């Protein structure tokens, strides 16, 4: 039985909603952003118009419209919308939802669009529960995740879904949303006399980093905390209203791999400012300093090598120092080492050398040890011809004996002309001539 006060209760609940929730788009026409797949003529727009959406995975950062678009898809395709969170729901709740979807389809012919928020939080067995009903069309699955689905969602589920990657909203997108909220008298702040300054809108858009919820929350805080009429929403008010943002960084997920990749590539590219920023982001996100020191040690050999042999010593010393002092002071050692590695001359010749040699071994180009290099210390070795003809390098005046150490013509180490390795290259040329007796 419907309550006599149900309409009033509903209005009261609506008024209590934060601005970001009230301004959630009700139609595709109101949806802002994601033009790459939702714009006119783009794939998802065409699928919606043809009523052939099928199961999809929405992958992207918070505040970019994943939940909203899932609700709009249900409306546009005339489906029953059912939402669950993988954080709070288990296998039993999931089976109950699927059972209800089956009954609804059987009795009314109405399909269910099942929106699973944070789908990457479901383990493999929970994700597997979805497979039969997704495959049979009982439900249209829309999974939302902030983590790369190729790392966190079952391959079987991925193969039955289209993946759409959401990008952070542009500054212009954010400003469009802000102005809509100011002008909307039903759901927004249209009943207030607000003068949003251009530089304030720019500031909110910039600091929201593509997150519409954050921009709208700051706008609402500024308006509700100002008692003047009209409300002059200045850049200063925007700065006061924009609360500190929690770093979007998951130590076990996609942000972890993307950010360390950016750090390594910035050091390799000799940009200390970029490298320091990515280091700061990982530290602010709670990254284990031991992971960072391990990566710096690897980087010192992989990308700097003998162009600056001291780089490896620096990275190892960094690891030892961080273990002794811990955070927060370890950030100083990490910063010093990161900057040194970024500015060091670069060489990957050692990396290329071991890679080429191992490739030869793996691909069957195994070279037998030449007899003169084999172990001659055991009884009977000489009778087998081992170590006969070996020249002891220290008996040569310059410590280099004319001798073949491989048995075939191979060149794995090709030094660069950068940093200390330029001197090593000259030394190598001298050695090669001595080994071949060309001096």
C-alpha distance (Angstrom), angle and dihedral (degrees) to the residues before:
residue distance angle dihedral
X1 . . .
X2 3.80 . .
X3 3.81 115.2 .
X4 3.81 116.4 -117.7
X5 3.76 86.5 -132.3
X6 3.83 96.6 45.2
X7 3.80 94.4 106.8
X8 3.79 91.8 48.9
X9 3.79 91.3 45.5
X10 3.78 90.3 51.1
X11 3.81 91.4 50.9
X12 3.79 91.2 49.4
X13 3.81 91.5 51.3
X14 3.80 90.2 48.6
X15 3.79 91.6 52.1
X16 3.80 90.1 51.7
X17 3.79 92.4 56.0
X18 3.80 116.1 103.8
X19 3.80 116.6 -107.7
X20 3.81 93.0 -104.8
X21 3.81 90.6 58.0
X22 3.80 94.1 44.4
X23 3.81 92.0 50.8
X24 3.78 94.4 51.5
X25 3.84 107.0 133.8
X26 3.80 115.8 -100.3
X27 3.81 96.4 -165.3
X28 3.77 137.1 29.9
X29 3.80 88.3 -110.5
X30 3.82 89.1 63.8
X31 3.80 93.8 48.3
X32 3.80 113.3 108.4
X33 3.80 125.3 -155.6
X34 3.83 138.4 6.8
X35 3.79 92.6 91.7
X36 3.81 91.0 158.9
X37 3.80 91.1 77.1
X38 3.81 104.8 7.9
X39 3.79 101.3 45.4
X40 3.80 122.7 105.1
X41 3.79 109.8 -62.2
X42 3.81 93.8 7.8
X43 3.80 123.3 131.5
X44 3.80 103.2 -99.5
X45 3.81 92.0 41.8
X46 3.82 89.6 53.1
X47 3.81 91.8 47.6
X48 3.82 90.8 51.3
X49 3.80 93.0 49.7
X50 3.81 90.4 48.5
X51 3.84 92.2 45.0
X52 3.81 89.2 -125.0
X53 3.79 101.1 117.5
X54 3.80 98.2 132.6
X55 3.78 121.8 176.6
X56 3.80 117.3 -28.3
X57 3.78 140.7 -179.8
X58 3.80 117.2 -140.2
X59 3.79 109.8 -154.6
X60 3.80 123.6 -176.6
X61 3.81 148.8 89.4
X62 3.82 124.4 -56.0
X63 3.78 121.0 -81.0
X64 3.80 96.5 28.8
X65 3.81 98.1 110.7
X66 3.80 106.9 -94.3
X67 3.81 96.4 135.1
X68 3.79 93.2 39.8
X69 3.79 93.6 51.1
X70 3.80 90.8 49.1
X71 3.82 89.7 56.1
X72 3.79 91.3 47.0
X73 3.81 90.5 50.6
X74 3.79 89.7 55.9
X75 3.80 90.5 50.8
X76 3.80 94.7 45.6
X77 3.82 93.4 48.0
X78 3.84 95.1 40.8
X79 3.79 93.0 -119.2
X80 3.79 129.8 148.7
X81 3.82 106.3 -106.9
X82 3.78 116.4 -134.4
X83 3.79 121.8 175.6
X84 3.79 129.7 -167.3
X85 3.77 132.7 167.1
X86 3.77 120.5 -131.0
X87 3.80 87.5 -148.9
X88 3.82 95.1 63.0
X89 3.82 103.9 21.7
X90 3.77 127.1 79.9
X91 3.79 136.6 -168.0
X92 3.82 94.0 -76.3
X93 3.82 94.3 54.0
X94 3.79 90.0 45.9
X95 3.82 92.7 52.3
X96 3.82 90.4 47.6
X97 3.81 91.1 53.5
X98 3.80 92.0 48.2
X99 3.80 91.3 48.0
X100 3.80 90.9 52.1
X101 3.83 89.8 48.8
X102 3.81 89.9 52.6
X103 3.83 92.1 50.2
X104 3.81 92.5 46.1
X105 3.81 92.2 51.8
X106 3.82 92.5 45.5
X107 3.82 95.5 48.0
X108 3.81 102.4 35.5
X109 3.78 107.2 13.6
X110 3.82 89.3 -123.3
X111 3.76 116.0 138.3
X112 3.80 124.7 -138.7
X113 3.78 124.7 -130.3
X114 3.79 104.7 -152.4
X115 3.79 112.9 -157.6
X116 3.81 111.8 -162.3
X117 3.79 110.1 -168.3
X118 3.81 116.7 -152.8
X119 3.81 89.7 8.2
X120 3.80 90.6 175.4
X121 3.83 87.8 70.9
X122 3.82 90.0 68.9
X123 3.78 111.5 92.7
X124 3.80 121.7 -129.5
X125 3.80 95.6 -90.4
X126 3.81 91.9 49.6
X127 3.79 91.5 49.2
X128 3.80 89.0 49.1
X129 3.82 89.6 58.9
X130 3.81 88.0 67.3
X131 3.80 96.0 53.0
X132 3.85 102.5 82.8
X133 3.81 95.5 47.1
X134 3.81 92.4 43.4
X135 3.79 90.9 49.7
X136 3.83 93.1 46.3
X137 3.79 94.0 47.2
X138 3.80 95.1 -116.4
X139 3.80 88.8 130.2
X140 3.75 135.0 18.1
X141 3.78 103.3 -135.4
X142 3.78 121.8 -144.5
X143 3.77 109.4 -179.1
X144 3.80 119.9 -171.7
X145 3.77 123.5 -159.3
X146 3.78 139.2 163.7
X147 3.81 89.1 -156.1
X148 3.79 127.5 78.9
X149 3.84 103.1 -89.0
X150 3.80 91.2 -148.9
X151 3.80 86.7 67.9
X152 3.80 100.4 36.9
X153 3.82 110.8 28.4
X154 3.80 124.0 73.3
X155 3.79 115.3 -99.8
X156 3.80 89.9 -128.9
X157 3.81 90.6 57.3
X158 3.81 92.6 43.2
X159 3.79 91.4 53.0
X160 3.83 89.6 57.6
X161 3.81 94.6 47.4
X162 3.77 139.5 64.8
X163 3.79 114.4 -129.0
X164 3.80 120.4 -138.4
X165 3.79 117.3 -173.2
X166 3.79 114.6 -147.6
X167 3.79 117.1 -146.9
X168 3.80 125.3 -151.7
X169 3.78 109.8 -90.0
X170 3.79 114.8 -98.7
X171 3.78 121.4 -113.6
X172 3.80 88.9 -106.4
X173 3.83 90.2 52.1
X174 3.81 90.3 52.0
X175 3.80 92.9 48.8
X176 3.81 90.6 49.7
X177 3.80 89.5 54.1
X178 3.81 92.2 47.0
X179 3.81 93.3 52.1
X180 3.81 91.3 47.0
X181 3.79 89.6 54.2
X182 3.79 91.5 50.5
X183 3.81 92.7 49.6
X184 3.83 99.6 42.2
X185 3.82 109.7 97.3
X186 3.82 96.4 -176.6
X187 3.77 102.4 50.0
X188 3.77 105.2 3.8
X189 3.80 138.7 48.1
X190 3.80 97.5 -73.1
X191 3.80 92.8 123.8
X192 3.79 90.3 62.3
X193 3.79 122.5 80.8
X194 3.82 99.1 -123.1
X195 3.78 128.2 170.9
X196 3.81 105.8 -167.5
X197 3.79 107.0 -162.3
X198 3.80 116.0 -136.4
X199 3.79 93.9 -123.5
X200 3.82 89.5 49.6
X201 3.80 91.1 53.0
X202 3.81 89.4 47.9
X203 3.80 90.0 50.0
X204 3.83 94.0 49.6
X205 3.80 91.4 46.7
X206 3.79 93.0 48.8
X207 3.80 97.5 46.6
X208 3.80 95.3 42.7
X209 3.83 87.3 67.8
X210 3.80 93.5 -147.3
X211 3.82 95.1 -45.4
X212 3.82 110.1 127.2
X213 3.81 92.8 -170.5
X214 3.77 91.4 58.3
X215 3.80 93.4 48.8
X216 3.82 93.0 48.3
X217 3.80 91.8 46.1
X218 3.80 90.8 53.9
X219 3.80 90.7 47.4
X220 3.80 91.3 51.3
X221 3.81 93.2 47.1
X222 3.79 91.2 51.2
X223 3.80 93.8 48.9
X224 3.81 96.6 44.8
X225 3.80 92.8 46.8
X226 3.82 94.5 51.8
X227 3.79 119.1 83.8
X228 3.82 99.6 -173.2
X229 3.79 127.0 103.4
X230 2.94 116.2 -115.6
X231 3.79 97.3 30.2
X232 3.79 109.5 -134.2
X233 3.78 101.7 -152.9
X234 3.79 98.9 -159.2
X235 3.77 131.1 176.5
X236 3.81 88.5 -102.7
X237 3.81 90.7 55.5
X238 3.80 89.8 46.8
X239 3.82 90.4 53.0
X240 3.80 91.5 50.2
X241 3.80 91.7 47.7
X242 3.80 96.5 47.1
X243 3.75 101.9 87.8
X244 3.79 122.4 -156.3
X245 3.76 111.4 -75.6
X246 3.76 122.1 -131.2
X247 3.79 109.0 -122.5
X248 3.81 111.6 -103.0
X249 3.78 96.5 -129.8
X250 3.78 130.4 128.9
X251 3.78 113.3 -167.1
X252 3.80 91.0 -153.2
X253 3.79 100.2 39.7
X254 3.75 148.0 57.9
X255 3.83 96.0 -60.4
X256 3.80 88.5 58.1
X257 3.81 93.6 56.4
X258 3.80 95.6 39.0
X259 3.80 94.2 49.8
X260 3.80 97.1 46.9
X261 3.81 86.9 47.2
X262 3.81 89.2 54.4
X263 3.81 91.2 47.8
X264 3.80 93.6 50.5
X265 3.80 93.5 45.3
X266 3.82 91.3 48.3
X267 3.82 91.6 52.9
X268 3.79 90.7 44.7
X269 3.80 88.4 50.0
X270 3.85 91.2 50.9
X271 3.84 95.6 -119.0
X272 3.84 107.1 138.2
X273 3.82 94.7 179.9
X274 3.80 93.8 55.8
X275 3.80 90.9 43.1
X276 3.82 92.0 52.2
X277 3.82 91.5 49.4
X278 3.82 93.3 53.0
X279 3.80 89.8 45.4
X280 3.81 89.4 52.0
X281 3.79 92.0 49.5
X282 3.80 92.0 52.8
X283 3.80 92.2 47.4
X284 3.81 91.9 48.0
X285 3.80 88.4 49.6
X286 3.80 91.2 56.6
X287 3.80 98.5 -105.3
X288 3.82 116.0 174.3
X289 3.82 107.2 -106.0
X290 3.82 89.1 -142.8
X291 3.79 89.8 64.9
X292 3.80 89.4 51.8
X293 3.81 94.6 48.6
X294 3.81 91.2 48.9
X295 3.79 90.6 52.7
X296 3.83 91.5 48.2
X297 3.82 90.7 52.0
X298 3.80 91.2 50.9
X299 3.79 90.9 45.8
X300 3.82 92.0 51.4
X301 3.80 90.1 61.3
X302 3.79 99.8 31.6
X303 3.81 99.7 49.1
X304 3.82 106.4 16.9
X305 3.78 104.9 28.1
X306 3.78 116.5 146.7
X307 3.78 94.1 -8.9
X308 3.82 81.8 84.7
X309 3.83 111.6 6.1
X310 3.82 89.3 -176.3
X311 3.83 89.9 67.6
X312 3.81 91.3 76.2
X313 3.81 91.5 49.3
X314 3.80 88.6 49.7
X315 3.82 92.3 51.3
X316 3.81 93.1 47.3
X317 3.80 90.8 47.6
X318 3.81 88.1 50.2
X319 3.81 90.4 55.3
X320 3.80 92.3 49.4
X321 3.80 93.3 46.0
X322 3.80 93.1 49.3
X323 3.80 90.5 51.3
X324 3.81 90.1 53.2
X325 3.79 99.5 46.4
X326 3.83 104.8 23.8
X327 3.79 125.2 -164.7
X328 2.97 140.7 -6.3
X329 3.84 91.1 28.1
X330 3.82 91.4 42.9
X331 3.80 87.9 71.8
X332 3.82 88.0 73.4
X333 3.80 92.8 56.2
X334 3.81 91.5 44.1
X335 3.79 90.9 50.7
X336 3.81 93.1 47.9
X337 3.80 92.1 49.2
X338 3.80 94.4 44.2
X339 3.80 91.5 52.7
X340 3.82 92.0 47.0
X341 3.79 92.4 50.5
X342 3.80 91.8 46.5
X343 3.81 91.9 54.0
X344 3.81 96.1 41.3
X345 3.83 118.9 105.2
X346 3.79 110.2 -97.0
X347 3.80 132.3 -126.3
X348 3.79 131.0 160.2
X349 3.81 93.9 -179.3
X350 3.82 93.3 114.2
X351 3.82 89.5 49.8
X352 3.79 91.7 49.9
X353 3.81 92.1 45.3
X354 3.80 96.5 55.2
X355 3.80 90.8 41.3
X356 3.80 93.0 53.9
X357 3.81 93.2 45.1
X358 3.80 93.7 49.3
X359 3.78 90.2 47.0
X360 3.82 89.3 56.4
X361 3.80 90.8 50.3
X362 3.82 93.7 46.7
X363 3.78 93.2 47.8
X364 3.78 94.7 55.3
X365 3.81 99.1 -100.1
X366 3.80 89.6 129.3
X367 3.79 113.7 165.5
X368 3.82 118.1 -150.1
X369 3.80 115.4 -128.3
X370 3.84 108.1 -99.4
X371 3.80 111.2 -111.4
X372 3.80 94.9 -118.5
X373 3.83 89.6 57.6
X374 3.81 96.8 48.9
X375 3.79 123.5 107.1
X376 3.79 109.9 -80.8
X377 3.82 100.0 176.1
X378 3.80 100.9 91.8
X379 3.79 126.5 81.1
X380 3.78 112.2 -85.4
X381 3.79 95.6 18.6
X382 3.78 93.4 117.1
X383 3.83 91.4 51.2
X384 3.83 87.6 58.0
X385 3.79 90.6 51.3
X386 3.81 94.4 -110.6
X387 3.81 118.8 155.2
X388 3.81 92.7 0.3
X389 3.78 109.8 143.0
X390 3.79 95.1 16.1
X391 3.81 112.1 149.1
X392 3.81 116.1 -144.7
X393 3.81 105.1 -132.0
X394 3.82 94.5 -146.6
X395 3.78 90.4 62.7
X396 3.80 89.8 66.3
X397 3.83 116.9 88.0
X398 3.83 93.4 -120.7
X399 3.81 96.2 31.5
X400 3.81 93.7 -107.3
X401 3.79 119.3 109.1
X402 3.80 122.7 -162.5
X403 3.80 98.8 -109.8
X404 3.82 144.4 128.1
X405 3.79 112.4 -117.5
X406 3.82 100.0 179.4
X407 3.78 109.5 32.2
X408 3.83 94.9 -134.7
X409 3.79 135.4 60.0
X410 3.80 105.9 -96.9
X411 3.80 131.6 147.8
X412 3.78 116.5 -163.6
X413 3.80 104.9 151.0
X414 3.81 113.0 65.1
X415 3.82 108.5 171.3
X416 3.78 123.3 -148.2
X417 3.79 124.1 -129.7
X418 3.80 92.1 -119.5
X419 3.79 127.7 112.2
X420 3.79 118.8 -35.0
X421 3.78 90.4 -15.3
X422 3.80 89.0 73.5
X423 3.82 87.4 67.0
X424 3.81 89.8 45.7
X425 3.81 89.9 53.2
X426 3.80 91.0 55.4
X427 3.82 90.0 47.4
X428 3.81 90.2 49.7
X429 3.81 92.0 53.8
X430 3.78 89.6 52.0
X431 3.83 91.6 48.7
X432 3.81 94.1 48.5
X433 3.81 91.1 54.6
X434 3.79 91.3 49.0
X435 3.82 92.5 49.1
X436 3.80 90.0 51.6
X437 3.80 93.7 43.6
X438 3.80 92.3 -118.3
X439 3.79 97.0 130.4
